[in-house]
Amino acid sequence: DVAKRSFNNAHYLKESLINTNKFKDVNQNNFFKEFVLQTDLDIEKLNDYLMANGYLSGYDLSNLGPEYKGHIMFCATEARTKAEIDEFVKLIEVYSDV
């Protein structure tokens, strides 16, 4: 049951983030609870904004090398509710780093 909730939450989060039109899928492979998306947003500023609003965001993969610029790894587990995921996504929908 825990694994199923993690899987469902992660897939729901991924689709919700893609639907904001601020992220693109970079990998069509199967995944469990962690996934990578690409964005033109300033990931450091996005993460600061989300942290200020009480949410830990994704890992900026550009820390691994310049070829990963704009790539962010998200994770969702069984510990999150649909309402929390929806609030997280809503914060991103209204976010602008301009």
Disulfide bonds with the S-S distance in Angstrom:
none
